[in-house]
Amino acid sequence: MTTAAAAMVLALTALTPMSPSALARAPQKTHASGERTVVVYRVPTHDRRDAQKLISAGYDLIERRQGDDLFVMGDPSTASGLRRLGFSPTAVETMHKPLAHQPRAARAGGVDDTYDGGYHTVDAHYAHLDQVAAQHPDMAKVVTYGKSWLKQNGRGGRDLKAICITKMKQGDCQLNPQAPKPRFFLMSQIHARELTTGEVSWRWIDTLTDDYGKDPDITALMDSTEMWVVPITNPDGVDIVAQGGDNPILQRKNADDSKGGSCGVNGQVGVDLNRNAGTHWGGEGTSSEPCSEIYLGPAADSEPENTALEGLFRQLYPAVRTGTGDSDPAPVTAKGLMISLHSDASMVLLPWEADHTIHTGNDAALRALAGRLGSLTGYQSGQAGEILYDASGGTDDWTYDKLGLASLTIEIGDSDGRNCSGFTPAFSCQDSYFWPKMKPALLYAAKQAAAPYRTTAKNH
């Protein structure tokens, strides 16, 4: 952020844009109970550049768009700042949220360890992985692929875990990019506060293992394809979210406080892991302010959660995109498909998410895949900057760029007016709404892992 921009943001006293020192001086909207007031504003825009204008000014532009209207998460003072920038915000939701603090130590909770009506803690997710592997040793294998930032720095924290699910044959679920079966990779909760994504991964794991031999589509998929799942990509962040219990803390980032440990009430420590990946790092949709929700980190791939995940990807997929230019394609014969789950924009996004004015060399196939997933879910599809806003340093751009892996983001949202919007919808929305919507989309996507770049609009 430039000096001029920082000065503007300080004057506007928005929710997250200020430096640690500025935040310490700013008036704090707190309650006796140690809460802060969080307001979501609907912000009409009139120009494609307005999204970047909001991001550059440091606002928490959340993953939601309705027509030309964007949404900003702030506090009661944010409205005046938005108006001074020339916008006409309308408050659409007000919440009282507890302040973030260090996550609790891992307590080895079981699969029933939940918060906010049923959302599963990290302990529960990890116990679930172990339970599935124990109950289905012929179908599932748990892999520990790294350590979180807190654990790497000796401050508690978590291992980073994945599960491989398939009907096991010789050579399956090995950390070898030359696998006999194609691989479908699903990851969730890289943004900790996006609770629905982890629950979708939980249900995907259970569906694959419980319905083998009962559902012919699942059985055929399990016989032919490896499914890899990372249900909690950002466990330190999720531990912070769960600290709020029935009032989850809206932690987005990881727990890395090395560059901004004093963000005050209205800031948030940590690095946005979906802005930290080492491709197009530092481009549109990022901030260099450590207390910003989209802080890109001190360097590309600075965060252990990202370097470990990228290491896992390299062990699972060969690097088939040999060119380094943005338009150099992966070969049409490439196998494998990766989906990163986010919420709650009701969109299917394809690379490049960093810059919508450039297209990948596999744009037609990726666009066809995204379009089919969009038709199954009722979501819009396109590059991020075409339908939402540009965002650099994301996982799916990295996996496509470095490996040539067909990669997409699904922004899970309420596109049907079911009162299931937001980062923390009622837990009842998971089984009644989100999973019935997502199951056919994931089944379709997993089936494409054998030849994703052979997908064209004519195939559908």
N, C-alpha and C positions, 0 to 999 in steps of 0.2 A: 504494500500500500504506500502511495506517495505521501510526502509530508502534508501536501495540500489536502489530500483525501482524508488523512487521519485527522487533520484539524476540523474538516467539515463534519466527520463522524462524531468527534467529541462534542461539537456544538449541538448535534442532533440528539445526543444521548439515547441512541438505539440500544437494542438488547445486547448484541454481541460484538460490535465492531471495534471496541476500544482496546488499547494496549493495557497491560496489567496496571501500569501506573495511573492511566486515565480512569480505569474502572475503580481503582481504590479511592479516587477523588470524587467519583460521581455519586449523586444521591441514590440510595439504595431503597428499593420498594420491598420492604420486608414486613413480616408479620411476627407477632410474639411467638408463634409456634416454630419459627425458623423457616418460613416458607417465602416464596416469591410469587408475585402475580405475573402470569403469562397470558398474553393476549395474542390471538391469531387474527390478522387483518387480511381482508380481501382487497387487492390493489389492482384496479383497472390500469392497463397499459395501452399504449397507442403506437409503439414502435418496437421492432424486434430487439433493439439495443437497450430497451428499458430493463430487461432482466439483468444484463451485465452492469447496468448503472446501479441497480439495487445491490448486486453482489459486491461491486467495487466500493460502495459506501459502507459495506460491512454488515448488511442486514442478513438475518437468518431466513433465506428464501427456501421454503420447504418444498418437498416434492409433490406439488399439486398445481394444476392449472385448469381453469374452466373458461373456455374460449380465449379471450385476450386478458383475462384476469389471473394474476399471480397471487400467491399467499405468503405473507411474512409473519414469522413468529417473533414477538417482541414483548414489551411491557407497556404500561399505560402511557409512558412518555414517547413511545415510538411513533404514535400517530402524528404528533407535531413535526417530528423529523421527516417523516414521509411527505407531509404536506409541503415542507420547505424545499424538498427536492422536486416538487411539482406534481406529486401524486395525490389522489383523493381516496384515502383508505377508509374502509368500513370494518369495524370490529365485528367478528362473527363468532368468536368463542373466547371466554375468559376462564382461566384455570388458576388454582392456587397450588403450586408445586413445591415439594420439599427441596431444600438446598442439597446439592451434590456433596458427597464426602467420600472418603476412601472406602472401597468395597470391603465387605466382610470377608473374613477368612473362609476358605473352602471348608464346608462342614460335613462332607460326605453324605449329604441328604439323598434320599431315595427318589424313585421315579415320581413320587407323589409330592415332592417338594415344590410348592407353587406360590404364586402371589397374584394379586389383583384378579381374583375370581377364577384362577385356573392356569395362568401363564406359567410355564415351566422355568425354573431357575437353571443356572449352569449346572449345579449339582444334579438336578433331575435329568437334564439332557445327557450328561455324561453317564449317569446310571442307566439311562435308557439304552445308550449305545452298548454298554456292557451286557445288559439284559438280553438285548436282541442277539448279540453274538453268542451268548451262552445258550439261548433257546434254539438258535438256528445255526449251529456250527458249520453246516453244509451250505449256508447261504450268506454268512456275514462275517466280516473281520474288521476289528477296530485298529486304527493306526494312529499313533501319536507322532505328529510331524513337526513340533516345535514348542516354544514357550511364549507366553504373553509378555508384554513389557514389564509388568510388575514382577513376574516370576524371574525373568532374565536379570532383573535388578535386585533380587533378593528381598522383595517386599510383599511376599505372598504370591498372589496371582495364580495363573492356571497353565496347565499344559494345553496345547492346541490339538484337537482330535478330529479325525475323519472316520467314516465307516465305508467299507466297500461291500456292496450287496450284489450277489449273482448266484446262480446255481453253480456251485463250485466244480470246476474241472481242473485238471493239471495245468499249472501256470497262471491260474486266475488270481487276481488281487495282489499281484506282486508289484513292487515299485520298479517297474521296467517299462519304458516308453514303447517297447515293441510287444505289446500285449496281444494275445490271440483274439480277444474280443474287442469291439469298439467300446468306448467309454463315454458315459453321460455323467457330467459333474454338476451338482446342485449345491449352492452355498447361500447362507442366510445370516442375518444379523451382523453384517459388517458395520452397519449403523445400529448401535445397540438399542435405540429407542423404537425401532421398527419391529414391534413384537410379533405381528402376524407372520413374518417371514420364517422365524424359527418354528412356529407351530405348523406351518405348511411342510417344512422339512421333516418334522416329527411324524406327521401323518403319511408322508411319502415313504418313509422307512418302514412303517408298520404295514402299509398297503402292499409293498413289494414282498415282504416276508410272510405275512399272514395269508395272502391270496394266491401264493404259488400253489399250483395244483388244483385250484378252485376256479380261478378266472383265466380263460384261455389267452387273453391278451397279456396279462401279467406273466403267465407261465412262459409264453413265447419270448417275452422280453427278457426275463430272468435267464432263460437258456442261452440267449444270444448276445447279451450285452452286460457289461459291468456298470453298475450305478455307484458313483461316489458321492457322498454327502458330507458337507461340513455344516452342521446345524447352527453352530455358534462360532462365527469367524472372529468376533471381538469379545472374548469372555470377560475381560476386565471391565469393559464398558457395560456389559449386561449385568454384571454383579452390582455396579453402581445403580443401574435402573431398578433392580430388584430391591435395593435398600429402601425404596419408598413404599414397599408393601402394596397396599390397596390404592396407593397414589403414586404410581411409578415416577421416578426421576427421569426427566427427558434427556438423558445422556446420549449423545450421538457418537462421540469420538472414543478413542482408547483412553488409557489412564496415564499417559506419558505427560508428566508435569515438569519435565526438565527445562522447558523453554517458557513456561508460563504457569508457575505454581500459585500465583496470587491474582486470580482473575476476578475476585470479588463476587458479589451476588449475581450480577447479570452477565457474567462471562462463564466460560466453561473450559477447563483444562483439557489437554489431550490433542491428538492429531487425528484429522479426518482420514481414516485409512483408505477411503475411496477417492482421495485427492493426492495420495502419497505414492502411488505406483509409478514406476520408472518408465513411463511413456507419456510424451507430451506434458511432462511434469512442469508445473508453473504457468500453464496456459490459462485459458478462460475458465471462469467459475471457481477460482481458488483465492485464498487470502494468505498473506505472509504474517498476519497478526495472530500470535499464539492463542488468544482468547476467542478468536472467531470460530464459528461452527464449521467452517470450511478451511481451517488452517492446514496447509499442505505439508507441514513438517519442515525441519531444517535442511533436508536434502531428499532427493528421490530415494525411495525404498529405505528410508531411515528407520522404519518401525519393524520390530521383529515379527509382528503378526503378518506383515506383508512379505518380508523376505522368506519366512517359513512357508507361507502359502505358495509363493512363486517357486520355491524349491520343490514343493510337492507337485505342482503343475509340470515342472521340468522332468520329474521322475515318472509322470504318467503319460505325457504326450511328447512325441518327437517334434523338433523345430522344423516344420515343413515350409514355412514362408521364408524363402532364402533371400529375397530382396528386402531392402530397408526403407524404400520409399513408401510414402503413404498410399500410393496407388498400386504397389506391387502385390499381386494376388498370391494366395495359397493355392496349391494345385487342386483341381477339381476332385482328385482321388483322395484327398485328406479325410481322415476319420476323426470322430470325436465332436462333442458339443458341450458347451458350458453355459449355465444360466446362473446369474447372480440375482437373488431376490431382494427387492426393496419395497418400500411403501411410502405414500399411498396415492400415486398419481394416476393409476389406472391406465398404464401405458406399457408397450413393449418396445424397448430401445435397442438399437444396433450401433456398432462402431461406424464412423468415429464419433464417440460422444464428446471428444475434446473440441471438435470443430465441424459444424454441420456444412460448411462450405466445401469440404473435401470428402471424397467417397473412397471407400476401400476398393481394392481390386476384386473383391467378391461381393460387391454391393447388391447385385441383382439377386443372388441366392440368399444372402442374409436378409434382404428386404422381403423376399418371398416367405422365408421362415417366420420372420416377425409378423408379417401380415396374416399368416395362417394362425399363429398363436393369438393374434389380436382378434381374429374372427371367433376363435374358440372361447375367449374370455370376455368379449365385448369391449376390448380396450383399443385405443389408438395405437398405431405403430409408426416408427420412423426413427431417424437420428435424434439424439437428445435435443440439439439446438433447433431442430425443425418443429418440435411439438412441446418442448419444455424449456430447457436452457442448456447451453454448452457447459460441460463439466470435465475438466482435464484430470489426468492421473488416476483413472478408474480401473477396476479389475478387468472388465471385459475388453477395454482397449488394450491392456497389457497382454492378455492371453492371445488376442488376435495378432497383435504387433510382433511379439517375441516368438510365438509358436505357430501362428497361422491357424489357431484353434477357432472354429466357429463359435462365437460368443455373443450372448444377448443379456440384457437386463429386463426382468419383468417387475414393474412397479405395481404391486398388488393394491387395489383400491376398491372403493364402493362406487361402481359405475351405474348402479341400479336404484339408488335412493333407499337403501336398506338400513339406514342409520348405523352403518358400520364403518364410517370414515375415521380418519385420524391415525396417529401412531399407536394408540392404546385403546382400540375399540372394545366394547363389551366382549368378554371371552366367548359368550354364546355365539358370536358371529363366526367363530372359527369353523365349527361343524355345520352350522345352519347355512352359511353363505360362502365363505372363502374356499373351503376345501372342495365342495362340489364344483366350484368354478375352476379351481386350479388343477384338479386331478386329471381331467381329459387333456389339458394343455401340457402337463408334464409327461403324460403317456405319449402324446404325439411327439414331443421334443425328444424323448429318450429313443423313440423308434428311428429318428433321423440321424442318430449318432453314427450309423454305419456309413452314411454318404451325405453329409449335410449340404455340401456345395453342389450337389446334383439337384437340389430343390429349386424348382422354378414355379412361377405362378401357374403354368400350364399343368403342373402335377396335381393341382388342387381344384 
